[in-house]
């Protein structure tokens, strides 16, 4: 099965606990297979979501917000 | 019942998740009634432990290490 990679940028994560919190919320979305987070503590972290179906920006944004963080523009 | 306050300094905590992790480990020690953490993200945070019995530096150090952090000298 082919998969889709979606990259978003998230601010406010500072440690492995933050990474776990965001990963857990994103993994709960339909079709999500893998989350890879390149933590940039205190800055903007790159989050790569691998899924079997397309994800909407709003569902990703809501999941990240649920974990307590914010999706920001790529170059914020 | 009278209580004892013990203050230690812990490095490496960056967010509320870190505070929760350290609090949980310290609360599991015998006689501990309350934990107050003054988070200094990226620096040294002040941790005040209120307990009904004296706590040894080693048991405090081990609990903090269990959470993944380090007790440091006061002025580190």
Backbone of each chain as nested JSON, in Angstrom:
{
  "chains": [
    {"id": "A", "residues": [
      {"number": 1, "name": "UNK", "atoms": {"N": [0.853, -1.201, 0.0], "CA": [0.0, 0.0, 0.0], "C": [0.89, 1.253, 0.0]}},
      {"number": 2, "name": "UNK", "atoms": {"N": [0.545, 2.19, -0.865], "CA": [1.371, 3.404, -0.898], "C": [0.987, 4.316, 0.269]}},
      {"number": 3, "name": "UNK", "atoms": {"N": [1.954, 5.074, 0.697], "CA": [1.681, 5.963, 1.82], "C": [1.95, 7.412, 1.426]}},
      {"number": 4, "name": "UNK", "atoms": {"N": [1.392, 8.306, 2.206], "CA": [1.531, 9.749, 1.973], "C": [2.364, 10.324, 3.118]}},
      {"number": 5, "name": "UNK", "atoms": {"N": [3.316, 11.186, 2.768], "CA": [4.059, 11.883, 3.821], "C": [3.584, 13.326, 3.904]}},
      {"number": 6, "name": "UNK", "atoms": {"N": [3.255, 13.744, 5.093], "CA": [2.837, 15.129, 5.317], "C": [3.789, 15.736, 6.327]}},
      {"number": 7, "name": "UNK", "atoms": {"N": [4.338, 16.895, 5.979], "CA": [5.259, 17.555, 6.907], "C": [4.601, 18.803, 7.472]}},
      {"number": 8, "name": "UNK", "atoms": {"N": [4.624, 18.93, 8.792], "CA": [4.148, 20.162, 9.428], "C": [5.21, 20.634, 10.414]}},
      {"number": 9, "name": "UNK", "atoms": {"N": [5.118, 21.899, 10.761], "CA": [6.067, 22.474, 11.71], "C": [5.312, 22.865, 12.969]}},
      {"number": 10, "name": "UNK", "atoms": {"N": [5.891, 22.509, 14.103], "CA": [5.2, 22.692, 15.381], "C": [6.115, 23.443, 16.335]}},
      {"number": 11, "name": "UNK", "atoms": {"N": [5.563, 24.458, 16.959], "CA": [6.353, 25.24, 17.916], "C": [6.058, 24.802, 19.345]}},
      {"number": 12, "name": "UNK", "atoms": {"N": [6.977, 25.123, 20.239], "CA": [6.739, 24.946, 21.668], "C": [7.177, 23.638, 22.284]}},
      {"number": 13, "name": "UNK", "atoms": {"N": [7.594, 22.676, 21.447], "CA": [8.041, 21.408, 22.034], "C": [9.466, 21.574, 22.576]}},
      {"number": 14, "name": "UNK", "atoms": {"N": [9.719, 21.039, 23.741], "CA": [11.032, 21.236, 24.355], "C": [11.736, 19.941, 24.749]}},
      {"number": 15, "name": "UNK", "atoms": {"N": [11.009, 18.842, 24.802], "CA": [11.652, 17.62, 25.315], "C": [10.956, 16.379, 24.792]}},
      {"number": 16, "name": "UNK", "atoms": {"N": [11.49, 15.236, 25.16], "CA": [10.931, 13.969, 24.714], "C": [9.492, 13.746, 25.138]}},
      {"number": 17, "name": "UNK", "atoms": {"N": [9.112, 14.335, 26.304], "CA": [7.714, 14.191, 26.724], "C": [6.791, 14.913, 25.748]}},
      {"number": 18, "name": "UNK", "atoms": {"N": [7.245, 16.076, 25.278], "CA": [6.438, 16.843, 24.31], "C": [6.301, 16.05, 23.02]}},
      {"number": 19, "name": "UNK", "atoms": {"N": [7.412, 15.459, 22.602], "CA": [7.406, 14.638, 21.39], "C": [6.41, 13.483, 21.538]}},
      {"number": 20, "name": "UNK", "atoms": {"N": [6.422, 12.833, 22.691], "CA": [5.488, 11.724, 22.935], "C": [4.041, 12.197, 22.89]}},
      {"number": 21, "name": "UNK", "atoms": {"N": [3.785, 13.356, 23.49], "CA": [2.413, 13.868, 23.552], "C": [1.887, 14.162, 22.147]}},
      {"number": 22, "name": "UNK", "atoms": {"N": [2.709, 14.808, 21.319], "CA": [2.299, 15.132, 19.951], "C": [2.167, 13.851, 19.121]}},
      {"number": 23, "name": "UNK", "atoms": {"N": [3.122, 12.934, 19.265], "CA": [3.066, 11.675, 18.525], "C": [1.79, 10.914, 18.831]}},
      {"number": 24, "name": "UNK", "atoms": {"N": [1.464, 10.809, 20.113], "CA": [0.259, 10.075, 20.522], "C": [-0.997, 10.639, 19.878]}},
      {"number": 25, "name": "UNK", "atoms": {"N": [-1.118, 11.962, 19.904], "CA": [-2.325, 12.574, 19.329], "C": [-2.391, 12.342, 17.827]}},
      {"number": 26, "name": "UNK", "atoms": {"N": [-1.252, 12.498, 17.141], "CA": [-1.257, 12.32, 15.688], "C": [-1.496, 10.865, 15.298]}},
      {"number": 27, "name": "UNK", "atoms": {"N": [-0.954, 9.955, 16.1], "CA": [-1.139, 8.524, 15.803], "C": [-2.601, 8.099, 15.926]}},
      {"number": 28, "name": "UNK", "atoms": {"N": [-3.379, 8.878, 16.635], "CA": [-4.797, 8.525, 16.808], "C": [-5.64, 8.905, 15.585]}},
      {"number": 29, "name": "UNK", "atoms": {"N": [-5.056, 9.651, 14.637], "CA": [-5.813, 10.024, 13.432], "C": [-5.941, 8.811, 12.492]}},
      {"number": 30, "name": "UNK", "atoms": {"N": [-7.065, 8.759, 11.783], "CA": [-7.317, 7.649, 10.845], "C": [-6.233, 7.546, 9.783]}},
      {"number": 31, "name": "UNK", "atoms": {"N": [-5.682, 6.351, 9.63], "CA": [-4.745, 6.096, 8.544], "C": [-3.298, 6.417, 8.851]}},
      {"number": 32, "name": "UNK", "atoms": {"N": [-3.03, 6.968, 10.038], "CA": [-1.647, 7.332, 10.358], "C": [-0.851, 6.087, 10.732]}},
      {"number": 33, "name": "UNK", "atoms": {"N": [0.299, 5.938, 10.094], "CA": [1.137, 4.762, 10.329], "C": [2.389, 5.076, 11.126]}},
      {"number": 34, "name": "UNK", "atoms": {"N": [2.931, 6.274, 10.921], "CA": [4.186, 6.588, 11.596], "C": [4.337, 8.097, 11.778]}},
      {"number": 35, "name": "UNK", "atoms": {"N": [4.956, 8.466, 12.894], "CA": [5.248, 9.878, 13.172], "C": [6.738, 9.995, 13.402]}},
      {"number": 36, "name": "UNK", "atoms": {"N": [7.358, 10.947, 12.732], "CA": [8.775, 11.203, 12.97], "C": [8.93, 12.675, 13.335]}},
      {"number": 37, "name": "UNK", "atoms": {"N": [9.502, 12.928, 14.499], "CA": [9.644, 14.317, 14.943], "C": [11.113, 14.656, 15.137]}},
      {"number": 38, "name": "UNK", "atoms": {"N": [11.528, 15.706, 14.443], "CA": [12.89, 16.224, 14.568], "C": [12.822, 17.38, 15.565]}},
      {"number": 39, "name": "UNK", "atoms": {"N": [13.067, 17.047, 16.84], "CA": [12.881, 18.043, 17.907], "C": [13.892, 19.176, 17.826]}},
      {"number": 40, "name": "UNK", "atoms": {"N": [13.375, 20.386, 17.805], "CA": [14.21, 21.579, 17.904], "C": [13.732, 22.323, 19.149]}},
      {"number": 41, "name": "UNK", "atoms": {"N": [14.326, 21.948, 20.283], "CA": [13.842, 22.451, 21.57], "C": [13.85, 23.974, 21.603]}},
      {"number": 42, "name": "UNK", "atoms": {"N": [12.715, 24.537, 21.957], "CA": [12.606, 25.986, 22.058], "C": [12.379, 26.668, 20.722]}},
      {"number": 43, "name": "UNK", "atoms": {"N": [12.48, 25.899, 19.64], "CA": [12.24, 26.473, 18.322], "C": [11.083, 25.773, 17.631]}},
      {"number": 44, "name": "UNK", "atoms": {"N": [11.218, 25.634, 16.322], "CA": [10.169, 25.002, 15.538], "C": [10.636, 23.6, 15.141]}},
      {"number": 45, "name": "UNK", "atoms": {"N": [9.86, 22.601, 15.487], "CA": [10.224, 21.215, 15.213], "C": [9.508, 20.717, 13.96]}},
      {"number": 46, "name": "UNK", "atoms": {"N": [10.23, 19.902, 13.19], "CA": [9.665, 19.339, 11.961], "C": [9.001, 18.0, 12.275]}},
      {"number": 47, "name": "UNK", "atoms": {"N": [7.741, 17.881, 11.907], "CA": [6.976, 16.675, 12.187], "C": [6.57, 16.03, 10.865]}},
      {"number": 48, "name": "UNK", "atoms": {"N": [6.992, 14.8, 10.642], "CA": [6.639, 14.08, 9.424], "C": [5.622, 12.985, 9.77]}},
      {"number": 49, "name": "UNK", "atoms": {"N": [4.488, 13.061, 9.102], "CA": [3.403, 12.115, 9.355], "C": [3.273, 11.202, 8.134]}},
      {"number": 50, "name": "UNK", "atoms": {"N": [3.386, 9.902, 8.349], "CA": [3.207, 8.947, 7.257], "C": [1.832, 8.3, 7.428]}},
      {"number": 51, "name": "UNK", "atoms": {"N": [1.027, 8.374, 6.373], "CA": [-0.339, 7.866, 6.492], "C": [-0.782, 7.188, 5.205]}},
      {"number": 52, "name": "UNK", "atoms": {"N": [-1.814, 6.368, 5.329], "CA": [-2.351, 5.654, 4.16], "C": [-3.459, 6.452, 3.487]}},
      {"number": 53, "name": "UNK", "atoms": {"N": [-3.889, 7.524, 4.124], "CA": [-4.88, 8.395, 3.489], "C": [-4.495, 9.839, 3.736]}},
      {"number": 54, "name": "UNK", "atoms": {"N": [-5.022, 10.721, 2.895], "CA": [-4.685, 12.141, 3.015], "C": [-5.259, 12.708, 4.313]}},
      {"number": 55, "name": "UNK", "atoms": {"N": [-4.46, 13.566, 4.957], "CA": [-4.911, 14.189, 6.206], "C": [-5.182, 15.663, 5.933]}},
      {"number": 56, "name": "UNK", "atoms": {"N": [-6.229, 16.183, 6.543], "CA": [-6.523, 17.601, 6.332], "C": [-5.716, 18.441, 7.307]}},
      {"number": 57, "name": "UNK", "atoms": {"N": [-5.356, 19.676, 6.875], "CA": [-4.629, 20.559, 7.78], "C": [-5.394, 20.776, 9.09]}},
      {"number": 58, "name": "UNK", "atoms": {"N": [-6.728, 20.795, 9.003], "CA": [-7.474, 21.074, 10.24], "C": [-7.406, 19.904, 11.222]}},
      {"number": 59, "name": "UNK", "atoms": {"N": [-7.448, 18.677, 10.713], "CA": [-7.381, 17.563, 11.676], "C": [-5.982, 17.451, 12.293]}},
      {"number": 60, "name": "UNK", "atoms": {"N": [-4.961, 17.777, 11.481], "CA": [-3.599, 17.769, 12.036], "C": [-3.464, 18.883, 13.084]}},
      {"number": 61, "name": "UNK", "atoms": {"N": [-3.961, 20.059, 12.717], "CA": [-3.88, 21.204, 13.646], "C": [-4.59, 20.942, 14.957]}},
      {"number": 62, "name": "UNK", "atoms": {"N": [-5.738, 20.291, 14.858], "CA": [-6.51, 20.005, 16.074], "C": [-5.805, 18.97, 16.953]}},
      {"number": 63, "name": "UNK", "atoms": {"N": [-5.199, 17.969, 16.315], "CA": [-4.496, 16.934, 17.08], "C": [-3.289, 17.536, 17.817]}},
      {"number": 64, "name": "UNK", "atoms": {"N": [-2.565, 18.393, 17.101], "CA": [-1.401, 19.035, 17.722], "C": [-1.847, 19.947, 18.868]}},
      {"number": 65, "name": "UNK", "atoms": {"N": [-2.945, 20.665, 18.641], "CA": [-3.473, 21.556, 19.685], "C": [-3.934, 20.756, 20.899]}},
      {"number": 66, "name": "UNK", "atoms": {"N": [-4.49, 19.587, 20.64], "CA": [-4.934, 18.707, 21.726], "C": [-3.763, 18.344, 22.646]}},
      {"number": 67, "name": "UNK", "atoms": {"N": [-2.597, 18.196, 22.036], "CA": [-1.39, 17.886, 22.815], "C": [-0.834, 19.14, 23.497]}},
      {"number": 68, "name": "UNK", "atoms": {"N": [-1.344, 20.309, 23.114], "CA": [-0.918, 21.55, 23.765], "C": [0.082, 22.376, 22.972]}},
      {"number": 69, "name": "UNK", "atoms": {"N": [0.191, 22.091, 21.675], "CA": [1.176, 22.806, 20.844], "C": [0.511, 23.398, 19.609]}},
      {"number": 70, "name": "UNK", "atoms": {"N": [1.3, 24.092, 18.817], "CA": [0.758, 24.871, 17.72], "C": [1.472, 24.547, 16.413]}},
      {"number": 71, "name": "UNK", "atoms": {"N": [0.677, 24.294, 15.36], "CA": [1.254, 24.16, 14.021], "C": [1.521, 25.57, 13.502]}},
      {"number": 72, "name": "UNK", "atoms": {"N": [2.717, 25.781, 12.994], "CA": [3.085, 27.11, 12.492], "C": [3.468, 27.004, 11.014]}},
      {"number": 73, "name": "UNK", "atoms": {"N": [3.562, 28.15, 10.369], "CA": [3.991, 28.168, 8.972], "C": [5.409, 27.615, 8.88]}},
      {"number": 74, "name": "UNK", "atoms": {"N": [5.743, 27.03, 7.755], "CA": [7.034, 26.351, 7.595], "C": [8.238, 27.169, 8.011]}},
      {"number": 75, "name": "UNK", "atoms": {"N": [8.198, 28.445, 7.659], "CA": [9.401, 29.244, 7.901], "C": [9.259, 30.169, 9.105]}},
      {"number": 76, "name": "UNK", "atoms": {"N": [8.373, 29.818, 10.042], "CA": [8.193, 30.67, 11.235], "C": [9.428, 30.594, 12.116]}}
    ]},
    {"id": "B", "residues": [
      {"number": 1, "name": "UNK", "atoms": {"N": [0.772, 17.466, 62.699], "CA": [2.103, 16.876, 62.497], "C": [3.032, 17.904, 61.839]}},
      {"number": 2, "name": "UNK", "atoms": {"N": [4.236, 18.009, 62.352], "CA": [5.152, 18.975, 61.734], "C": [5.771, 18.36, 60.486]}},
      {"number": 3, "name": "UNK", "atoms": {"N": [6.109, 19.225, 59.556], "CA": [6.687, 18.735, 58.3], "C": [8.073, 19.328, 58.09]}},
      {"number": 4, "name": "UNK", "atoms": {"N": [8.814, 18.684, 57.237], "CA": [10.174, 19.095, 56.909], "C": [10.186, 19.572, 55.459]}},
      {"number": 5, "name": "UNK", "atoms": {"N": [10.841, 20.7, 55.219], "CA": [11.002, 21.147, 53.836], "C": [12.428, 20.882, 53.388]}},
      {"number": 6, "name": "UNK", "atoms": {"N": [12.574, 20.241, 52.259], "CA": [13.893, 19.982, 51.694], "C": [13.938, 20.626, 50.309]}},
      {"number": 7, "name": "UNK", "atoms": {"N": [14.969, 21.414, 50.062], "CA": [15.097, 22.065, 48.758], "C": [16.256, 21.445, 47.996]}},
      {"number": 8, "name": "UNK", "atoms": {"N": [15.992, 21.038, 46.756], "CA": [17.071, 20.566, 45.891], "C": [16.969, 21.297, 44.556]}},
      {"number": 9, "name": "UNK", "atoms": {"N": [18.062, 21.275, 43.821], "CA": [18.097, 21.921, 42.513], "C": [18.294, 20.862, 41.456]}},
      {"number": 10, "name": "UNK", "atoms": {"N": [17.493, 20.958, 40.41], "CA": [17.476, 19.912, 39.381], "C": [17.674, 20.562, 38.008]}},
      {"number": 11, "name": "UNK", "atoms": {"N": [18.585, 19.974, 37.248], "CA": [18.842, 20.504, 35.904], "C": [18.107, 19.696, 34.851]}},
      {"number": 12, "name": "UNK", "atoms": {"N": [17.902, 20.303, 33.7], "CA": [17.401, 19.576, 32.54], "C": [15.904, 19.582, 32.323]}},
      {"number": 13, "name": "UNK", "atoms": {"N": [15.151, 20.103, 33.295], "CA": [13.701, 20.138, 33.084], "C": [13.347, 21.305, 32.161]}},
      {"number": 14, "name": "UNK", "atoms": {"N": [12.459, 21.051, 31.207], "CA": [12.142, 22.109, 30.242], "C": [10.66, 22.448, 30.149]}},
      {"number": 15, "name": "UNK", "atoms": {"N": [9.802, 21.586, 30.686], "CA": [8.366, 21.841, 30.475], "C": [7.542, 21.18, 31.567]}},
      {"number": 16, "name": "UNK", "atoms": {"N": [6.242, 21.368, 31.443], "CA": [5.325, 20.82, 32.434], "C": [5.355, 19.31, 32.538]}},
      {"number": 17, "name": "UNK", "atoms": {"N": [5.678, 18.65, 31.4], "CA": [5.777, 17.188, 31.444], "C": [6.943, 16.769, 32.323]}},
      {"number": 18, "name": "UNK", "atoms": {"N": [8.04, 17.518, 32.231], "CA": [9.217, 17.211, 33.049], "C": [8.871, 17.398, 34.531]}},
      {"number": 19, "name": "UNK", "atoms": {"N": [8.165, 18.489, 34.813], "CA": [7.748, 18.771, 36.189], "C": [6.889, 17.629, 36.718]}},
      {"number": 20, "name": "UNK", "atoms": {"N": [5.961, 17.15, 35.889], "CA": [5.091, 16.034, 36.304], "C": [5.892, 14.776, 36.579]}},
      {"number": 21, "name": "UNK", "atoms": {"N": [6.863, 14.505, 35.705], "CA": [7.661, 13.287, 35.858], "C": [8.458, 13.311, 37.158]}},
      {"number": 22, "name": "UNK", "atoms": {"N": [9.095, 14.444, 37.451], "CA": [9.889, 14.569, 38.678], "C": [8.972, 14.53, 39.907]}},
      {"number": 23, "name": "UNK", "atoms": {"N": [7.842, 15.229, 39.817], "CA": [6.903, 15.241, 40.951], "C": [6.424, 13.835, 41.283]}},
      {"number": 24, "name": "UNK", "atoms": {"N": [6.056, 13.091, 40.253], "CA": [5.555, 11.734, 40.47], "C": [6.569, 10.851, 41.191]}},
      {"number": 25, "name": "UNK", "atoms": {"N": [7.822, 10.93, 40.738], "CA": [8.852, 10.09, 41.365], "C": [9.077, 10.501, 42.813]}},
      {"number": 26, "name": "UNK", "atoms": {"N": [9.141, 11.815, 43.077], "CA": [9.397, 12.275, 44.445], "C": [8.205, 11.969, 45.365]}},
      {"number": 27, "name": "UNK", "atoms": {"N": [6.991, 12.066, 44.832], "CA": [5.796, 11.783, 45.647], "C": [5.732, 10.318, 46.069]}},
      {"number": 28, "name": "UNK", "atoms": {"N": [6.469, 9.469, 45.357], "CA": [6.434, 8.047, 45.712], "C": [7.334, 7.721, 46.908]}},
      {"number": 29, "name": "UNK", "atoms": {"N": [8.144, 8.701, 47.342], "CA": [9.018, 8.449, 48.502], "C": [8.201, 8.461, 49.799]}},
      {"number": 30, "name": "UNK", "atoms": {"N": [8.633, 7.665, 50.772], "CA": [7.934, 7.585, 52.058], "C": [7.858, 8.936, 52.757]}},
      {"number": 31, "name": "UNK", "atoms": {"N": [6.668, 9.325, 53.159], "CA": [6.491, 10.522, 53.97], "C": [6.347, 11.813, 53.183]}},
      {"number": 32, "name": "UNK", "atoms": {"N": [6.458, 11.736, 51.865], "CA": [6.363, 12.969, 51.075], "C": [4.9, 13.397, 50.947]}},
      {"number": 33, "name": "UNK", "atoms": {"N": [4.663, 14.662, 51.28], "CA": [3.296, 15.186, 51.235], "C": [3.059, 16.121, 50.067]}},
      {"number": 34, "name": "UNK", "atoms": {"N": [4.095, 16.869, 49.69], "CA": [3.884, 17.862, 48.637], "C": [5.191, 18.164, 47.912]}},
      {"number": 35, "name": "UNK", "atoms": {"N": [5.062, 18.421, 46.626], "CA": [6.208, 18.809, 45.805], "C": [5.882, 20.148, 45.165]}},
      {"number": 36, "name": "UNK", "atoms": {"N": [6.803, 21.083, 45.265], "CA": [6.613, 22.361, 44.572], "C": [7.837, 22.597, 43.693]}},
      {"number": 37, "name": "UNK", "atoms": {"N": [7.616, 22.777, 42.411], "CA": [8.734, 22.971, 41.485], "C": [8.631, 24.317, 40.799]}},
      {"number": 38, "name": "UNK", "atoms": {"N": [9.691, 25.086, 40.944], "CA": [9.788, 26.394, 40.29], "C": [10.602, 26.157, 39.011]}},
      {"number": 39, "name": "UNK", "atoms": {"N": [9.884, 25.905, 37.91], "CA": [10.548, 25.523, 36.658], "C": [11.365, 26.664, 36.067]}},
      {"number": 40, "name": "UNK", "atoms": {"N": [12.613, 26.363, 35.799], "CA": [13.485, 27.291, 35.075], "C": [13.935, 26.529, 33.821]}},
      {"number": 41, "name": "UNK", "atoms": {"N": [13.133, 26.651, 32.771], "CA": [13.351, 25.843, 31.569], "C": [14.747, 26.064, 31.006]}},
      {"number": 42, "name": "UNK", "atoms": {"N": [15.46, 24.968, 30.814], "CA": [16.796, 25.048, 30.244], "C": [17.867, 25.399, 31.268]}},
      {"number": 43, "name": "UNK", "atoms": {"N": [17.438, 25.721, 32.484], "CA": [18.405, 26.042, 33.53], "C": [18.234, 25.096, 34.703]}},
      {"number": 44, "name": "UNK", "atoms": {"N": [18.439, 25.637, 35.898], "CA": [18.334, 24.824, 37.104], "C": [17.031, 25.186, 37.82]}},
      {"number": 45, "name": "UNK", "atoms": {"N": [16.198, 24.198, 38.052], "CA": [14.901, 24.421, 38.685], "C": [14.968, 24.106, 40.169]}},
      {"number": 46, "name": "UNK", "atoms": {"N": [14.25, 24.906, 40.958], "CA": [14.22, 24.712, 42.41], "C": [13.057, 23.797, 42.769]}},
      {"number": 47, "name": "UNK", "atoms": {"N": [13.37, 22.733, 43.492], "CA": [12.359, 21.747, 43.868], "C": [12.246, 21.723, 45.389]}},
      {"number": 48, "name": "UNK", "atoms": {"N": [11.055, 22.008, 45.893], "CA": [10.819, 21.984, 47.339], "C": [9.96, 20.773, 47.68]}},
      {"number": 49, "name": "UNK", "atoms": {"N": [10.502, 19.947, 48.556], "CA": [9.822, 18.709, 48.952], "C": [9.348, 18.873, 50.4]}},
      {"number": 50, "name": "UNK", "atoms": {"N": [8.068, 18.704, 50.625], "CA": [7.528, 18.761, 51.983], "C": [7.221, 17.333, 52.418]}},
      {"number": 51, "name": "UNK", "atoms": {"N": [7.791, 16.959, 53.563], "CA": [7.622, 15.569, 53.994], "C": [7.47, 15.476, 55.506]}},
      {"number": 52, "name": "UNK", "atoms": {"N": [6.935, 14.363, 55.97], "CA": [6.739, 14.152, 57.4], "C": [7.947, 13.46, 58.03]}},
      {"number": 53, "name": "UNK", "atoms": {"N": [8.861, 13.009, 57.206], "CA": [10.092, 12.425, 57.742], "C": [11.27, 12.9, 56.904]}},
      {"number": 54, "name": "UNK", "atoms": {"N": [12.435, 12.837, 57.521], "CA": [13.625, 13.307, 56.827], "C": [13.931, 12.433, 55.614]}},
      {"number": 55, "name": "UNK", "atoms": {"N": [14.355, 13.079, 54.523], "CA": [14.701, 12.337, 53.308], "C": [16.208, 12.396, 53.117]}},
      {"number": 56, "name": "UNK", "atoms": {"N": [16.792, 11.296, 52.663], "CA": [18.24, 11.298, 52.438], "C": [18.548, 11.851, 51.052]}},
      {"number": 57, "name": "UNK", "atoms": {"N": [19.708, 12.507, 50.925], "CA": [20.099, 13.004, 49.603], "C": [20.114, 11.892, 48.566]}},
      {"number": 58, "name": "UNK", "atoms": {"N": [20.493, 10.684, 48.998], "CA": [20.576, 9.618, 47.99], "C": [19.21, 9.191, 47.494]}},
      {"number": 59, "name": "UNK", "atoms": {"N": [18.219, 9.116, 48.383], "CA": [16.896, 8.697, 47.884], "C": [16.276, 9.769, 47.0]}},
      {"number": 60, "name": "UNK", "atoms": {"N": [16.54, 11.041, 47.338], "CA": [16.042, 12.122, 46.472], "C": [16.733, 12.055, 45.116]}},
      {"number": 61, "name": "UNK", "atoms": {"N": [18.062, 11.911, 45.155], "CA": [18.824, 11.846, 43.908], "C": [18.397, 10.698, 43.016]}},
      {"number": 62, "name": "UNK", "atoms": {"N": [18.12, 9.556, 43.644], "CA": [17.689, 8.393, 42.856], "C": [16.314, 8.604, 42.235]}},
      {"number": 63, "name": "UNK", "atoms": {"N": [15.416, 9.236, 42.992], "CA": [14.066, 9.477, 42.459], "C": [14.124, 10.439, 41.278]}},
      {"number": 64, "name": "UNK", "atoms": {"N": [14.934, 11.469, 41.421], "CA": [15.063, 12.45, 40.329], "C": [15.701, 11.783, 39.102]}},
      {"number": 65, "name": "UNK", "atoms": {"N": [16.69, 10.943, 39.344], "CA": [17.35, 10.235, 38.242], "C": [16.377, 9.283, 37.554]}},
      {"number": 66, "name": "UNK", "atoms": {"N": [15.518, 8.672, 38.359], "CA": [14.501, 7.765, 37.81], "C": [13.612, 8.492, 36.798]}},
      {"number": 67, "name": "UNK", "atoms": {"N": [13.358, 9.761, 37.071], "CA": [12.547, 10.57, 36.151], "C": [13.373, 11.04, 34.955]}},
      {"number": 68, "name": "UNK", "atoms": {"N": [14.694, 10.873, 35.045], "CA": [15.552, 11.233, 33.915], "C": [16.291, 12.552, 34.068]}},
      {"number": 69, "name": "UNK", "atoms": {"N": [16.364, 13.05, 35.305], "CA": [17.026, 14.345, 35.529], "C": [18.096, 14.219, 36.605]}},
      {"number": 70, "name": "UNK", "atoms": {"N": [18.771, 15.334, 36.854], "CA": [19.94, 15.313, 37.715], "C": [19.843, 16.364, 38.824]}},
      {"number": 71, "name": "UNK", "atoms": {"N": [20.098, 15.937, 40.076], "CA": [20.205, 16.905, 41.17], "C": [21.587, 17.536, 41.085]}},
      {"number": 72, "name": "UNK", "atoms": {"N": [21.636, 18.85, 41.131], "CA": [22.913, 19.557, 41.033], "C": [23.141, 20.397, 42.285]}},
      {"number": 73, "name": "UNK", "atoms": {"N": [24.353, 20.877, 42.45], "CA": [24.658, 21.754, 43.579], "C": [23.826, 23.024, 43.467]}},
      {"number": 74, "name": "UNK", "atoms": {"N": [23.521, 23.619, 44.592], "CA": [22.619, 24.775, 44.616], "C": [22.957, 25.861, 43.619]}},
      {"number": 75, "name": "UNK", "atoms": {"N": [24.233, 26.133, 43.497], "CA": [24.602, 27.274, 42.664], "C": [25.161, 26.856, 41.308]}},
      {"number": 76, "name": "UNK", "atoms": {"N": [24.797, 25.668, 40.869], "CA": [25.29, 25.201, 39.564], "C": [24.662, 26.035, 38.446]}}
    ]}
  ]
}
